[in-house]
Amino acid sequence: MIDARELKIGNYVYLQSSKTPCRITEIGYSEIEYPRYEASGRSSEAVFRTYVDNLKPILLTAQLLLNCGFVYNAIDDCFDRLNLRIRILGNSICAFIGFEVGLGKEWHDANIEVKSLHQLQNLYFALTGKELEVDAVCDGKDVFIPRIMELVERTGIHSGDSISVYPTFSVSQKA
């Protein structure tokens, strides 16, 4: 089972017993039957809306890390991508964060156990991501985007509690 506090829009998970990855597109809180979190998303097979209790994590494997763009580093027996290093130690998967020091890079244990794809996505986004707020209107055929704002705080701060600026300061208007 997935803790609803770990789930973010864009995360990939399994829906119940399916082995087809699903991408989360919406997360909300429902009090219809009894209070609990709901999630919406889509996969190659279907669009869904379900309770978070029905979602299962996609466990990390060496092959999945390679599919996510990590490169296997045989010298250090780990997987690297930008400033993130993942090491699989038996049944445990540990994350290390790299810092540029002089001409090289030093790796420091982040003390973060990463067991599933959605946890890796959240960690990677927190280290490398930019968070944008997009206002959009659609008539069913055409999409109009009147503005894109950039959040000033670190990635992951809830947009209701953050400062946004318009126009964006580090993303071009063409992007």
C-alpha positions in Angstrom: 0.0 0.0 0.0 1.1 3.6 -0.7 1.1 6.3 1.9 -1.0 9.1 0.3 1.5 11.7 1.6 4.1 10.2 -0.7 2.0 10.4 -3.8 2.5 13.3 -6.3 1.0 14.1 -9.6 3.1 12.4 -12.3 4.1 9.4 -10.2 3.8 6.0 -11.7 2.2 3.2 -9.7 0.3 -0.1 -10.3 -3.5 -0.1 -10.1 -4.6 -3.0 -7.8 -3.4 -6.3 -9.3 -2.5 -4.8 -12.7 1.1 -4.9 -13.9 0.6 -2.0 -16.3 2.1 1.2 -15.0 -0.4 4.0 -14.4 0.4 7.8 -14.2 -1.3 9.8 -11.5 -3.0 12.9 -12.9 -5.0 14.0 -9.8 -5.1 13.5 -6.1 -7.9 14.5 -3.8 -9.7 13.8 -0.5 -13.1 12.3 -0.5 -15.7 12.2 2.2 -18.5 10.5 0.2 -18.4 7.0 1.7 -15.9 7.7 4.5 -12.9 10.0 4.6 -9.9 8.8 2.5 -7.7 9.9 -0.4 -8.6 9.3 -4.0 -6.4 9.3 -7.1 -7.1 9.6 -10.8 -4.8 8.6 -13.6 -4.3 6.8 -16.9 -2.5 3.9 -18.3 -2.2 2.4 -21.8 -5.3 0.4 -20.9 -7.7 2.7 -19.2 -8.5 6.0 -17.3 -9.2 5.4 -13.6 -10.4 7.0 -10.4 -9.8 5.0 -7.3 -8.9 5.2 -3.6 -5.2 5.4 -2.9 -5.6 2.2 -0.9 -6.0 0.4 -4.3 -2.6 1.6 -5.6 0.5 -0.5 -5.4 4.1 0.7 -5.7 6.3 -0.3 -8.6 9.4 -1.8 -6.9 12.8 -0.6 -8.1 15.0 -3.0 -10.0 18.3 -2.7 -11.8 16.5 -2.9 -15.1 14.0 -0.2 -14.1 16.8 2.2 -13.1 18.4 1.7 -16.5 15.0 2.3 -18.2 14.8 5.6 -16.2 18.1 6.9 -17.7 20.5 5.8 -14.9 23.8 4.5 -16.0 25.5 1.5 -14.3 28.8 2.4 -12.7 30.7 -0.9 -12.4 33.6 0.7 -10.5 31.4 1.8 -7.6 28.7 -0.9 -8.2 25.8 1.7 -8.4 23.6 3.6 -10.8 24.2 7.3 -11.5 22.2 10.1 -13.0 23.1 13.7 -12.6 23.6 14.3 -8.8 21.9 11.2 -7.7 23.4 7.8 -7.1 21.4 4.7 -6.3 23.0 1.6 -4.8 21.2 -1.7 -4.4 22.5 -3.6 -1.4 20.7 -7.0 -1.2 17.0 -6.1 -0.5 17.8 -2.5 0.4 18.1 0.4 -2.0 19.9 3.5 -0.8 20.2 7.0 -2.4 23.3 9.1 -2.3 23.5 12.8 -3.3 26.5 14.1 -5.2 28.1 17.5 -4.7 30.6 19.2 -6.9 33.9 19.7 -4.9 36.9 21.1 -6.7 37.4 19.2 -9.9 35.4 16.1 -8.8 32.2 15.0 -7.2 31.8 13.8 -3.6 29.0 11.5 -2.8 27.1 11.7 0.6 24.7 9.2 2.0 21.3 10.9 1.9 20.0 8.4 4.4 17.0 7.9 2.2 15.7 4.4 1.5 14.2 4.3 -2.0 12.2 1.1 -2.7 9.8 2.2 -5.4 9.5 4.2 -8.5 7.3 6.9 -7.1 9.8 7.5 -4.2 12.6 7.8 -6.7 10.5 10.2 -8.9 9.8 12.4 -5.8 13.5 12.5 -4.8 14.7 13.2 -8.3 12.2 16.0 -8.8 13.1 17.5 -5.4 16.8 17.6 -6.4 16.5 18.7 -10.0 13.0 20.0 -10.7 11.3 23.3 -11.3 7.7 23.6 -10.4 5.4 25.6 -12.7 1.8 26.5 -12.3 -0.2 26.5 -15.6 -3.6 28.1 -16.1 -5.3 26.6 -19.1 -8.8 26.7 -20.7 -10.0 24.1 -23.1 -13.2 24.0 -25.2 -12.8 20.3 -26.0 -10.7 21.0 -29.1 -8.3 23.9 -28.6 -6.3 24.7 -25.4 -5.5 28.2 -24.4 -2.8 28.9 -21.9 -3.0 32.5 -20.7 -0.1 32.3 -18.2 2.6 30.1 -16.8 3.9 31.0 -13.3 7.1 29.7 -11.7 7.2 28.8 -8.0 10.1 30.5 -6.2 10.4 28.0 -3.3 12.1 24.6 -3.6 10.1 22.0 -5.5 7.4 20.2 -3.5 6.1 23.2 -1.5 2.3 23.2 -1.9 1.3 26.0 -4.4 -1.3 27.3 -1.9 1.6 28.1 0.5 4.1 29.4 -1.9 5.2 32.4 -3.9 4.8 32.3 -7.7 6.1 34.8 -10.2 4.9 35.8 -13.6 6.5 35.7 -16.1 8.8 32.8 -15.3 12.4 33.7 -14.5 14.3 30.5 -15.5 12.0 28.9 -18.1 11.7 30.5 -21.5 8.3 31.5 -22.8 9.0 29.2 -25.8 9.2 26.2 -23.6 
